[in-house]
Amino acid sequence: MKIGSLALDLRVLIGALVALAVGVFLLTALFALFNPRDTSQPEGAVVAGALRVAHGEPLFLDIRRGPYVTAMYGPFIYMMLGGLVKLFGAGITGAYLLGRVVSLLSAIACAAMVAGLSRRCGANSFGAWVAGGLFLASPVILPVAYSTRSDLPALALALAGVTLFLRWSESPRFYLAALPLVAAAFTKQTALAAVGGIRLYLVLEGRIRRGILFPILVVATCSGILLLLNRATGGLATLNLLEVPGASPLNLGSRPLGALAGFLSAAALPLILAAPALSRAMQGDRRLRFPLCYFLAALAVSMAGSTKLGSDSYYFMEPLAAALVLSGVGLSSLTEEGMGSLKNAPAAALLGLFAVGIAGSVGLTARLAQFRYEPNDQVIQVAAQASGDVLIEDENIALKCGKPLTIMDPFAFAYMEKRSRWDAGPLNRRILARDFGAIILRSPLEHPSHYQGEIYWSPTTLEAMERAYRMEERVDGYFVYRPRAEIGSALAGGNS
């Protein structure tokens, strides 16, 4: 190829844009791995659960009494990370790093599996490579791609199940795909789209019996494991895994529609590139039937999951993965139809589409990136030196200050109180009795912290804080409250 034609080669230019976006993602991840603060909410709560596993302590606690610490994700993520922490003898900082590395490696594995699935469904090597690259470049997976959370490990397990299913779809061995899918469900409870996609595909293929037996196998296995966990923990597994997340107020209208609109905007480039694949599917290409089924099932599950308060764009990672499988096929069709040179107007338009889409992804990555470290050593020291226990809004500081944990992820407990599933009274009475040497908050009591429009604390707890404590200093951006000399005798609200 001559240098002149190389400059006009569409594949080279698109490849360069995708490589640039992936490079920005990896650079962002490198900075985030060592960030001293939490990179997402509630990263510290996951680390706390993993440390309990590593130290041989119970994973599931009774959240109805102190300490108020939940384990809302499936136990697999805590057990896996706890095992790594124990293996490497890591402390709190090491546990954060290990959890972030697990998520990052899971993201890279997901990208590789997206490329492999796209290749299996009819994409050429270039289209498959771009599909995998666009997964890493997508703002849908930010910032959880390098945060200690369950999202990416669960997706990696789901895609592993899909890969096994497609490899053995004509053999009884395809039932083995249930193993990683069960593990995915016990990593994140909403990782169910792959099972639904497989069932829909089998039914459309006329394999009704297998389409019934496969989801029954997955559901029965999950139910059996949960039953054993429940018996071993005296019911605390169900309390943490089902009741606590289920206490979140649901919005069956605006949240799913808003989440879908956000996904369509963030995944515009993959969805546009998938259009030619839909044309091939309508022409009878059966290889595209499964990714279409997977996309539809994943979209339905993601919209259902978005009804829960606390959900975010990363609930749509499975629809993104399925759309990118189709995108690889669609891009292959476009580049195989004489669009290799920018001398053709359609090729120039396609390059412009990529340039705009990649620019948006890179811009959002840079905006959300953790390039500038904000140290919190001083506020950790303040918490460590406070007399007695401390009440801390930030999970990262609560873990690192060396004090006993009182509450983690108070946002979850705030909405549990709204649904009458948790009593804030005991905690409020401790606050009014000035049991805590300090209360450390991200925002002042006059303007309390919010998350997705909801107040981070129970109103009765905020009232108790205001009555019994006063703000004395601001350290590392946090507001440090200490006990007042005298307070009124009346108790704050909350059931006895």
C-alpha positions in Angstrom: 0.0 0.0 0.0 1.3 3.4 -1.0 1.7 6.1 1.6 -0.8 8.3 -0.2 -3.5 5.6 -0.2 -2.7 4.7 3.4 -3.7 8.3 4.5 -7.1 7.7 2.9 -7.6 4.2 4.1 -10.8 4.2 6.2 -9.8 1.2 8.3 -6.5 2.7 9.3 -8.1 6.0 10.3 -11.0 4.3 12.2 -8.5 2.0 13.9 -6.4 5.0 15.0 -9.5 6.7 16.5 -10.5 3.6 18.4 -6.9 3.0 19.6 -6.8 6.6 20.8 -10.0 6.2 22.8 -8.8 2.9 24.3 -5.5 4.6 25.2 -7.4 7.4 27.1 -9.4 4.7 28.9 -6.3 2.8 30.0 -4.6 6.0 31.1 -7.7 7.0 33.1 -7.7 3.5 34.7 -4.1 3.7 35.6 -4.6 6.9 37.6 -7.8 5.6 39.2 -6.2 2.4 40.4 -4.1 4.3 42.9 -6.6 7.0 43.8 -6.7 7.4 47.6 -10.5 8.1 47.7 -13.4 6.0 46.5 -13.9 6.1 42.7 -17.6 5.2 42.9 -20.4 4.7 45.4 -20.3 2.4 47.4 -16.8 1.1 46.7 -15.7 1.1 50.3 -18.7 -1.1 51.3 -17.5 -3.8 48.9 -14.0 -3.6 50.3 -15.4 -3.9 53.8 -17.2 -7.1 52.9 -14.1 -8.6 51.3 -12.0 -7.8 54.3 -14.5 -9.6 56.5 -14.2 -12.7 54.3 -10.4 -12.4 54.3 -10.3 -12.2 58.1 -12.7 -15.2 58.6 -15.6 -13.0 59.8 -19.3 -13.3 58.7 -20.0 -11.7 55.4 -23.7 -11.1 56.1 -24.5 -9.0 59.2 -27.8 -8.3 60.8 -28.4 -4.8 59.5 -31.2 -4.3 62.0 -28.6 -3.8 64.8 -25.2 -2.2 64.8 -22.9 -2.1 63.0 -25.1 -1.1 60.1 -23.1 -2.6 57.3 -24.7 -4.4 54.3 -23.5 -6.8 51.7 -25.9 -6.0 48.9 -24.1 -7.6 46.0 -23.9 -11.3 45.4 -21.4 -13.2 47.7 -19.2 -14.2 44.8 -17.5 -10.8 44.5 -16.8 -10.6 48.2 -15.5 -14.2 48.3 -13.3 -13.7 45.3 -11.8 -10.4 46.4 -11.5 -11.7 50.0 -9.6 -14.7 48.8 -7.2 -12.5 46.9 -6.7 -10.2 49.9 -5.9 -13.2 52.1 -3.6 -14.7 49.5 -1.5 -11.5 49.1 -1.8 -10.5 52.8 -3.1 -7.2 51.7 -4.4 -4.4 54.0 -7.1 -1.9 53.3 -5.2 0.0 50.6 -4.2 -3.3 49.0 -7.8 -4.5 49.0 -8.8 -1.4 47.1 -6.1 -2.0 44.5 -6.9 -5.7 44.1 -10.6 -4.9 43.7 -9.9 -2.3 41.1 -7.5 -4.5 39.2 -10.2 -7.3 39.1 -12.7 -4.8 37.6 -10.2 -3.6 35.1 -9.1 -7.1 34.0 -12.8 -8.0 33.8 -13.4 -5.0 31.5 -10.6 -6.1 29.2 -11.9 -9.7 29.2 -15.4 -8.4 28.3 -13.9 -6.4 25.4 -12.1 -9.6 24.2 -15.3 -11.7 24.5 -17.3 -9.0 22.6 -14.8 -9.2 19.8 -14.9 -13.0 19.8 -18.7 -13.1 19.8 -18.8 -10.6 17.0 -16.4 -12.7 14.9 -18.5 -15.8 15.6 -21.6 -13.9 14.4 -20.1 -13.0 11.0 -17.8 -10.0 11.6 -14.4 -9.8 10.0 -11.3 -9.4 12.1 -11.3 -5.6 11.7 -15.0 -5.2 12.7 -14.5 -7.5 15.7 -11.5 -5.6 16.9 -13.3 -2.3 16.6 -16.3 -3.7 18.5 -14.0 -4.7 21.4 -12.3 -1.4 21.4 -15.6 0.5 21.5 -16.6 -1.4 24.5 -13.6 0.0 26.5 -14.1 3.4 24.9 -17.8 3.6 25.9 -18.9 6.0 28.6 -21.5 3.4 29.7 -18.9 1.5 31.6 -17.3 4.5 33.3 -16.2 4.8 36.1 -17.0 1.3 37.3 -14.5 -0.3 34.9 -11.8 0.4 37.4 -13.7 0.5 40.7 -14.2 -2.2 43.3 -17.7 -3.1 42.3 -19.5 -6.2 41.0 -20.6 -4.8 37.7 -17.8 -5.8 35.4 -17.0 -9.1 37.0 -20.6 -10.1 36.7 -20.7 -9.0 33.0 -17.5 -11.0 32.3 -19.1 -14.1 33.8 -22.3 -13.5 31.8 -20.4 -13.1 28.5 -18.4 -16.3 29.4 -21.7 -18.1 29.7 -22.8 -16.7 26.3 -19.5 -17.8 24.7 -19.8 -21.3 26.0 -23.5 -21.5 24.9 -22.7 -20.5 21.3 -19.7 -22.8 21.1 -21.7 -25.8 22.2 -25.2 -24.7 21.1 -25.6 -27.9 19.0 -24.4 -30.2 21.8 -25.8 -31.1 25.2 -22.7 -29.6 26.7 -24.3 -26.2 26.2 -25.9 -26.8 29.6 -22.4 -26.1 31.1 -23.0 -22.5 30.2 -25.2 -22.4 33.2 -22.2 -22.5 35.5 -20.8 -19.0 34.8 -24.3 -17.6 34.5 -25.1 -18.8 38.0 -21.9 -17.2 39.2 -22.8 -14.0 37.4 -26.2 -13.9 39.2 -24.4 -14.4 42.6 -22.0 -11.6 41.7 -24.7 -9.1 40.8 -28.4 -10.1 41.2 -29.5 -8.3 38.0 -27.1 -10.2 35.8 -30.0 -12.2 34.3 -30.1 -11.0 30.7 -28.0 -13.7 29.2 -30.3 -16.4 30.5 -33.3 -14.6 29.0 -31.5 -14.1 25.7 -30.6 -17.8 25.5 -34.1 -18.8 26.3 -35.6 -16.5 23.6 -33.1 -17.8 21.1 -33.8 -21.4 21.7 -37.6 -20.9 21.5 -37.2 -19.0 18.2 -35.0 -21.9 16.9 -37.8 -24.3 17.7 -35.9 -26.0 20.5 -38.7 -25.5 23.0 -37.7 -28.2 25.4 -34.2 -26.8 25.8 -35.6 -23.3 26.0 -37.6 -24.4 29.0 -35.0 -26.6 30.7 -32.0 -24.2 30.5 -33.6 -21.3 32.5 -35.1 -23.8 35.0 -31.6 -25.2 35.5 -30.2 -21.8 36.2 -33.1 -20.7 38.5 -33.1 -24.0 40.4 -29.3 -23.8 41.0 -29.6 -20.2 42.2 -32.5 -21.0 44.5 -30.7 -24.0 45.9 -27.5 -22.0 46.7 -29.6 -19.2 48.2 -31.4 -21.7 50.4 -28.1 -23.2 51.7 -26.8 -19.7 52.3 -29.9 -18.7 54.2 -29.7 -21.7 56.4 -26.1 -21.2 57.1 -26.6 -17.5 58.0 -29.9 -17.7 59.8 -31.8 -15.8 57.1 -29.2 -13.0 56.9 -28.3 -13.9 53.3 -31.9 -13.1 52.1 -32.0 -10.0 54.2 -28.9 -8.6 52.6 -29.2 -9.8 49.1 -33.0 -9.4 48.5 -34.6 -7.4 51.2 -32.1 -4.5 51.4 -32.0 -3.9 47.6 -35.7 -4.5 47.4 -36.3 -1.7 49.9 -35.3 0.8 47.3 -38.2 2.9 46.1 -39.2 1.9 42.6 -40.1 4.3 39.8 -41.9 2.5 37.0 -42.2 5.6 34.8 -39.6 8.3 34.4 -36.5 6.4 35.6 -36.7 3.5 33.0 -37.5 6.0 30.2 -34.7 8.4 31.4 -32.3 5.5 31.7 -33.2 4.3 28.2 -32.7 7.8 26.8 -29.3 8.0 28.5 -28.3 4.7 27.1 -29.4 5.6 23.5 -27.3 8.8 23.8 -24.2 7.1 25.3 -24.3 4.1 22.9 -25.4 6.1 19.8 -22.3 5.0 17.7 -22.6 1.2 18.4 -26.4 1.3 17.7 -25.9 3.1 14.4 -23.2 0.7 13.4 -25.5 -2.2 14.2 -28.1 -1.1 11.6 -26.4 -3.0 8.7 -26.4 -6.1 10.8 -30.1 -5.8 11.2 -30.5 -5.7 7.4 -28.4 -8.9 7.2 -30.6 -10.5 9.8 -33.7 -9.7 7.9 -32.1 -11.3 4.8 -31.9 -14.5 6.7 -28.5 -14.6 8.3 -29.2 -16.9 11.3 -25.9 -16.1 12.9 -27.3 -12.8 14.0 -30.4 -14.2 15.7 -28.8 -14.8 19.0 -27.2 -11.3 19.4 -30.5 -9.8 18.6 -32.3 -12.0 21.2 -29.5 -11.1 23.7 -29.9 -7.4 23.0 -33.6 -7.4 23.5 -33.5 -9.4 26.7 -30.6 -7.3 28.1 -32.5 -4.1 27.3 -35.6 -5.3 29.1 -33.7 -6.4 32.2 -31.7 -3.1 32.2 -34.8 -1.0 32.0 -36.4 -3.1 34.8 -33.3 -2.7 36.9 -33.3 1.1 36.4 -36.6 1.4 38.3 -34.5 0.9 41.5 -33.2 4.1 43.1 -29.4 3.9 42.9 -29.2 2.4 39.5 -27.1 4.2 36.8 -25.9 4.0 33.2 -23.7 0.9 34.0 -26.9 -1.1 34.4 -26.9 -1.0 30.6 -23.6 -2.7 30.1 -25.2 -5.9 28.8 -27.3 -4.1 26.1 -24.0 -2.3 25.1 -22.1 -5.6 24.8 -24.9 -7.2 22.7 -25.2 -4.1 20.5 -21.4 -4.1 19.9 -21.5 -7.7 18.8 -24.0 -6.5 16.1 -21.8 -3.4 15.5 -18.8 -5.5 14.5 -20.9 -7.3 11.9 -22.4 -4.0 10.7 -19.0 -2.3 10.4 -17.7 -5.4 8.5 -20.6 -5.1 6.0 -19.9 -1.4 5.5 -16.1 -1.7 4.9 -16.6 -4.7 2.6 -18.9 -2.8 0.3 -16.2 -0.6 -1.4 -16.0 1.9 1.4 -12.3 1.5 2.0 -11.2 4.9 0.7 -12.2 8.4 1.8 -12.6 9.3 -1.9 -16.1 7.8 -1.5 -18.6 10.1 0.2 -20.2 7.3 2.3 -16.7 6.4 3.6 -16.1 10.0 4.6 -19.4 10.1 6.3 -18.6 6.9 8.3 -15.3 8.4 9.4 -17.1 11.5 10.5 -19.5 9.4 12.5 -16.6 7.7 14.2 -14.8 11.0 14.9 -17.9 12.5 16.6 -18.6 9.4 18.6 -15.1 8.8 19.7 -14.7 12.5 20.6 -17.7 12.3 22.8 -16.5 9.2 24.5 -13.0 10.6 25.1 -14.4 13.9 26.3 -16.7 12.2 28.8 -13.8 9.9 29.9 -11.6 12.9 30.6 -14.4 14.7 32.5 -15.1 11.7 34.7 -11.4 10.7 35.1 -9.6 10.7 38.4 -6.5 12.4 37.0 -6.2 14.8 40.0 -5.7 13.0 43.3 -7.4 14.6 46.3 -5.6 13.2 49.3 -7.6 12.5 52.4 -4.8 11.6 54.8 -5.5 14.6 57.1 -9.2 13.8 57.6 -8.3 10.1 58.2 -5.9 11.3 60.9 -8.6 13.5 62.5 -10.9 10.5 62.6 -8.2 8.3 64.1 -7.4 10.8 66.8 -11.0 11.5 67.9 -12.1 10.1 71.2 -14.2 7.0 71.1 -16.1 6.0 68.0 -16.7 8.2 65.0 -19.6 8.5 62.6 -18.4 8.9 59.0 -20.3 9.4 55.8 -17.5 8.4 53.5 -16.8 4.6 53.5 -13.2 5.1 52.5 -12.4 7.2 55.6 -14.4 4.9 57.8 -12.3 1.9 56.8 -8.9 3.6 56.9 -9.2 5.4 60.3 -8.9 2.3 62.4 -12.1 2.8 64.3 -15.0 0.3 64.6 -17.5 0.7 61.8 -20.8 2.1 62.8 -22.5 2.6 59.4 -21.5 2.1 55.8 -23.6 3.4 52.8 -26.1 5.4 54.9 -28.0 6.1 51.7 -29.2 2.5 51.7 -30.4 2.8 55.3 -32.1 6.1 54.6 -34.4 4.5 52.0 -34.8 1.4 54.2 -36.2 3.7 56.9 -38.6 5.2 54.4 -40.0 1.8 53.7 -40.1 0.9 57.5 -37.5 -1.8 57.1 -34.9 -0.2 59.4 -35.2 1.7 62.7 -32.9 4.7 63.0 -33.8 5.2 66.7 -30.8 3.4 68.3 -28.4 5.3 66.1 -30.2 8.6 66.8 -30.0 8.0 70.6 -26.3 7.4 70.3 -25.9 10.6 68.5 -28.0 12.5 71.0 -25.9 11.0 73.9 -22.8 12.3 72.1 -21.3 8.9 72.0 -19.2 9.8 68.9 -16.0 11.8 69.3 -16.6 13.2 65.8 -19.1 13.1 62.9 -17.4 13.6 59.5 -19.6 14.5 56.6 -19.1 15.4 52.9 -21.5 18.3 53.1 -22.7 20.5 55.9 -25.9 19.7 57.8 -27.6 22.8 56.3 -27.1 21.3 52.8 -26.9 17.5 53.4 -25.4 15.1 50.9 -27.7 13.9 48.1 -27.5 11.0 45.7 -29.7 10.9 42.6 -31.9 13.6 44.2 -32.4 11.8 47.5 -31.0 12.8 50.9 -28.1 10.6 52.0 -29.2 10.3 55.6 -32.4 9.6 57.4 -34.1 13.0 58.3 -34.3 12.0 61.9 -30.6 11.2 62.0 -29.8 14.6 60.5 -31.9 16.2 63.1 -30.1 14.4 65.9 -26.7 15.4 64.5 -27.8 19.1 64.3 -29.0 19.1 67.9 -26.0 17.3 69.5 -23.0 18.4 67.3 -21.6 21.5 65.9 -19.2 22.0 62.9 -15.7 22.9 64.1 -13.4 22.6 61.1 -13.1 21.6 57.5 -10.4 19.1 56.6 -9.6 17.8 53.1 -13.0 19.1 52.0 -14.9 17.3 54.7 -16.9 18.9 57.5 -15.9 17.7 61.0 -18.6 18.0 63.7 -17.9 17.6 67.4 -20.2 17.3 70.4 -21.9 20.3 71.7 -21.4 21.2 75.4 -25.2 21.1 76.1 -28.2 19.9 74.2 -31.9 19.8 74.8 -33.3 16.9 76.7 -35.9 15.7 74.1 -35.0 12.8 71.9 -34.9 13.0 68.1 -37.4 11.0 66.1 -37.1 7.3 65.4 -38.8 4.3 66.7 -37.7 2.9 70.0 
